[in-house]
Amino acid sequence: MIYMDNAATTWPKPRSVIRAVVGCMEKYGANPGRSGHKMAVQAGQILLYTREMLCELFHLHDPFQIIFTYNCTDSLNLAIKGSVLPGDHVITTSMEHNAVIRPLKEMEKHGLELTIVQGSPEGCIDPDDIKAAIQPHTKLIVTSHASNVTGTVIPIEQIGKIARSCGIPYLVDAAQTAGVLPIDLSRLPVDMMAFPGHKGLLGPQGTGGLYIHPKIKLRSIREGGTGSQSESVFQPDMLPDKHESGTINTPGIAGLGAGVRQILKEGQSKITSHENRLGKLFIEALSHLKAIQVYGPGDQSKRTGIVSVNIGNKDSAEVANLLDERYDIAVRGGLHCAPLAHQTIGTLQQGSVRFSYGVFNRLDEVKSCIKALEEISRE
Amino acid sequence: MIYMDNAATTWPKPRSVIRAVVGCMEKYGANPGRSGHKMAVQAGQILLYTREMLCELFHLHDPFQIIFTYNCTDSLNLAIKGSVLPGDHVITTSMEHNAVIRPLKEMEKHGLELTIVQGSPEGCIDPDDIKAAIQPHTKLIVTSHASNVTGTVIPIEQIGKIARSCGIPYLVDAAQTAGVLPIDLSRLPVDMMAFPGHKGLLGPQGTGGLYIHPKIKLRSIREGGTGSQSESVFQPDMLPDKHESGTINTPGIAGLGAGVRQILKEGQSKITSHENRLGKLFIEALSHLKAIQVYGPGDQSKRTGIVSVNIGNKDSAEVANLLDERYDIAVRGGLHCAPLAHQTIGTLQQGSVRFSYGVFNRLDEVKSCIKALEEISRE
């Protein structure tokens, strides 16, 4: 099988990730931070190890600025609902995933004010449009780092500078870029960054995280036992405990640590180059096929390893099925949980056939995909 | 090592659980419910399989009444925050874990009214006290099924009958009883039941669930992509999607399915009897040791396999350390994330040394624990 659905979850996982999950379950499968016995202490250490790996990857120095969550959606809900209230104004873009749009739309029902800045047909966001949308009561700007539909990279540095200059917290959804593009949080004007553990970071599903800048104070959205300040009926205020109630997915976090370690060993820039090379080849080859429409920027430096296409007006889900059944190529067809992005690029009816590369994809696999699309487009 | 910390998380996990986790990651590690390719469909099937296993265990027939969550704390936050609003009145008990108390205390700051029914020094709750606390604006009754400090079983059937007769939803926290005691939800007057996947159900950490009775309509607390109604910027209203935003911990749920299958194969009542036998032996032996105080009911039929003790006025955390270092016995000392329960039994200062049995504990291990306590108490 040719797996081209890495934007949904990366596959396969490195052997080291699976070994770390199993090792944790077998050898130190206790509850971290609760009891004081050896195995519980070891379980606590693996959480710290993974936080440290993430700090190295994202150029941070305080591991407790990284909160572990259920998934990137959980991180985004925490960042959004922990920082804004009814009456506040939030700016986001038309390129967002429903993990950003749906919590905001839910809050809008209860009095949140929302401005959705429109992207270009290629999925690009103009930072000046963000600037123009700022109001005196704007309390949060949220954008993805790259679209999950078109792979278009959003200019987070420029947007962050605008946010900083106005004193507005800036939240980045790195669902499609953590482990895919180099991210230097010591330098970028980003106040919160939500990321999944199971996509570019190569960890298991059931893991996610939120980076929180020291100046940001979030309200908790999930209270409960934290293993700390056990004498109190109130949620502790310190990080990461404040936002990590209940038992953490320790084996998952162990796996995530191994995934990030793999990226550090390989080198982020090498991984980025590899995925860009595949993307470039794919887009160039498709540009010669008249029946095929490629969405997003033509220039690979403006996109990630996600390429959404359509063949004439063929149903995108049907094309995805054909690729699966006839060619054993796994892609995602239809709508990709981002209706406004589809509207922006004009595919709300048709959806799109999304190819998404990962670190383990090879050139010959990309060539097989091109060949398959060519054949289907000739039918 | 003798592992006696099963109330925090069960260990070891059955081989079948670890195999299921690895099998999922290796063979069908796609994102369930998102794409339509073979591997994504297989991933979706394992979620359904685990829901069906849970239905068999809890005597339910609709697998979509089971919501998968991050952990039991996440389930409790959903059940509480999804059903009550500022101004509403909620009844709970002094025997609750902070996973119940902290969300309620947080909501109390914003106008929720809260009555905490006092337990007896043995941790028992009198259903009549619950009845007496009911007010016209009572919108929820929440109790645990058994205390995580004393193991005291709460009379959920009687409390549920009272709740039903007044038309008030009843939420049960089964953190210490799912997979430990037989639970028949086709018969019990329970409207919601939160449970962890990684304790009595023998699954991996990072898994939990919430059973929701068909008559209960909860608001969502975490919105995002669900793989369904992708054309909409609003959260879908159907179950389980409404409450399952973002990528589910698929390998964890695969492991949970294997854990529940193991319980069904073994038989819940056999497991319950085994743990009760160990508890009974332990309590009886300790009753002959004058220096040792055992908390909770003396009658094993009124408790689970959790036994909290203290030796004179020795620091409970120090005793736990001694057990770990000198005897290689893993227990939890100090406070167990349930300050009101400690207050109720009079151990808020001293905490307690908590032994908690699991299905894999043996009689000779219990005897070793008794011997160790005997020796420490003589010092």
Chai-1 contact restraints between the chains, C-beta under 6 A:
chainA,res_idxA,chainB,res_idxB,connection_type,confidence,min_distance_angstrom,max_distance_angstrom,comment,restraint_id
A,D5,B,S35,contact,1.0,0.0,6.0,A-B,restraint_1
A,A8,B,N31,contact,1.0,0.0,6.0,A-B,restraint_2
A,A8,B,R34,contact,1.0,0.0,6.0,A-B,restraint_3
A,A8,B,S35,contact,1.0,0.0,6.0,A-B,restraint_4
A,T9,B,N31,contact,1.0,0.0,6.0,A-B,restraint_5
A,W11,B,G29,contact,1.0,0.0,6.0,A-B,restraint_6
A,K13,B,M25,contact,1.0,0.0,6.0,A-B,restraint_7
A,I18,B,M25,contact,1.0,0.0,6.0,A-B,restraint_8
A,V22,B,I18,contact,1.0,0.0,6.0,A-B,restraint_9
A,M25,B,K13,contact,1.0,0.0,6.0,A-B,restraint_10
A,M25,B,I18,contact,1.0,0.0,6.0,A-B,restraint_11
A,G29,B,W11,contact,1.0,0.0,6.0,A-B,restraint_12
A,N31,B,A8,contact,1.0,0.0,6.0,A-B,restraint_13
A,N31,B,T9,contact,1.0,0.0,6.0,A-B,restraint_14
A,R34,B,A8,contact,1.0,0.0,6.0,A-B,restraint_15
A,S35,B,D5,contact,1.0,0.0,6.0,A-B,restraint_16
A,S35,B,A8,contact,1.0,0.0,6.0,A-B,restraint_17
A,S35,B,R332,contact,1.0,0.0,6.0,A-B,restraint_18
A,H37,B,D324,contact,1.0,0.0,6.0,A-B,restraint_19
A,H37,B,A330,contact,1.0,0.0,6.0,A-B,restraint_20
A,M39,B,A330,contact,1.0,0.0,6.0,A-B,restraint_21
A,Y70,B,Y70,contact,1.0,0.0,6.0,A-B,restraint_22
A,N71,B,G246,contact,1.0,0.0,6.0,A-B,restraint_23
A,N71,B,T247,contact,1.0,0.0,6.0,A-B,restraint_24
A,T73,B,G224,contact,1.0,0.0,6.0,A-B,restraint_25
A,T73,B,S245,contact,1.0,0.0,6.0,A-B,restraint_26
A,T73,B,G246,contact,1.0,0.0,6.0,A-B,restraint_27
A,N77,B,R222,contact,1.0,0.0,6.0,A-B,restraint_28
A,N98,B,G224,contact,1.0,0.0,6.0,A-B,restraint_29
A,N98,B,G225,contact,1.0,0.0,6.0,A-B,restraint_30
A,A99,B,G224,contact,1.0,0.0,6.0,A-B,restraint_31
A,A99,B,G225,contact,1.0,0.0,6.0,A-B,restraint_32
A,I101,B,V233,contact,1.0,0.0,6.0,A-B,restraint_33
A,R102,B,E223,contact,1.0,0.0,6.0,A-B,restraint_34
A,R102,B,G224,contact,1.0,0.0,6.0,A-B,restraint_35
A,R102,B,Q235,contact,1.0,0.0,6.0,A-B,restraint_36
A,P103,B,E223,contact,1.0,0.0,6.0,A-B,restraint_37
A,K105,B,V233,contact,1.0,0.0,6.0,A-B,restraint_38
A,K105,B,F234,contact,1.0,0.0,6.0,A-B,restraint_39
A,E106,B,E223,contact,1.0,0.0,6.0,A-B,restraint_40
A,P204,B,P251,contact,1.0,0.0,6.0,A-B,restraint_41
A,Q205,B,T247,contact,1.0,0.0,6.0,A-B,restraint_42
A,Q205,B,N249,contact,1.0,0.0,6.0,A-B,restraint_43
A,Q205,B,T250,contact,1.0,0.0,6.0,A-B,restraint_44
A,G206,B,G206,contact,1.0,0.0,6.0,A-B,restraint_45
A,G206,B,N249,contact,1.0,0.0,6.0,A-B,restraint_46
A,G206,B,G252,contact,1.0,0.0,6.0,A-B,restraint_47
A,R222,B,N77,contact,1.0,0.0,6.0,A-B,restraint_48
A,E223,B,R102,contact,1.0,0.0,6.0,A-B,restraint_49
A,E223,B,P103,contact,1.0,0.0,6.0,A-B,restraint_50
A,E223,B,E106,contact,1.0,0.0,6.0,A-B,restraint_51
A,G224,B,T73,contact,1.0,0.0,6.0,A-B,restraint_52
A,G224,B,N98,contact,1.0,0.0,6.0,A-B,restraint_53
A,G224,B,A99,contact,1.0,0.0,6.0,A-B,restraint_54
A,G224,B,R102,contact,1.0,0.0,6.0,A-B,restraint_55
A,G225,B,N98,contact,1.0,0.0,6.0,A-B,restraint_56
A,G225,B,A99,contact,1.0,0.0,6.0,A-B,restraint_57
A,G225,B,C337,contact,1.0,0.0,6.0,A-B,restraint_58
A,S230,B,L335,contact,1.0,0.0,6.0,A-B,restraint_59
A,S230,B,C337,contact,1.0,0.0,6.0,A-B,restraint_60
A,E231,B,L335,contact,1.0,0.0,6.0,A-B,restraint_61
A,E231,B,P339,contact,1.0,0.0,6.0,A-B,restraint_62
A,V233,B,I101,contact,1.0,0.0,6.0,A-B,restraint_63
A,V233,B,K105,contact,1.0,0.0,6.0,A-B,restraint_64
A,V233,B,P339,contact,1.0,0.0,6.0,A-B,restraint_65
A,F234,B,K105,contact,1.0,0.0,6.0,A-B,restraint_66
A,Q235,B,R102,contact,1.0,0.0,6.0,A-B,restraint_67
A,S245,B,T73,contact,1.0,0.0,6.0,A-B,restraint_68
A,G246,B,N71,contact,1.0,0.0,6.0,A-B,restraint_69
A,G246,B,T73,contact,1.0,0.0,6.0,A-B,restraint_70
A,T247,B,N71,contact,1.0,0.0,6.0,A-B,restraint_71
A,T247,B,Q205,contact,1.0,0.0,6.0,A-B,restraint_72
A,N249,B,Q205,contact,1.0,0.0,6.0,A-B,restraint_73
A,N249,B,G206,contact,1.0,0.0,6.0,A-B,restraint_74
A,T250,B,Q205,contact,1.0,0.0,6.0,A-B,restraint_75
A,P251,B,P204,contact,1.0,0.0,6.0,A-B,restraint_76
A,G252,B,G206,contact,1.0,0.0,6.0,A-B,restraint_77
A,A320,B,G36,contact,1.0,0.0,6.0,A-B,restraint_78
A,D324,B,H37,contact,1.0,0.0,6.0,A-B,restraint_79
A,A330,B,H37,contact,1.0,0.0,6.0,A-B,restraint_80
A,A330,B,M39,contact,1.0,0.0,6.0,A-B,restraint_81
A,R332,B,S35,contact,1.0,0.0,6.0,A-B,restraint_82
A,L335,B,S230,contact,1.0,0.0,6.0,A-B,restraint_83
A,L335,B,E231,contact,1.0,0.0,6.0,A-B,restraint_84
A,C337,B,G225,contact,1.0,0.0,6.0,A-B,restraint_85
A,C337,B,S230,contact,1.0,0.0,6.0,A-B,restraint_86
A,P339,B,E231,contact,1.0,0.0,6.0,A-B,restraint_87
A,P339,B,V233,contact,1.0,0.0,6.0,A-B,restraint_88
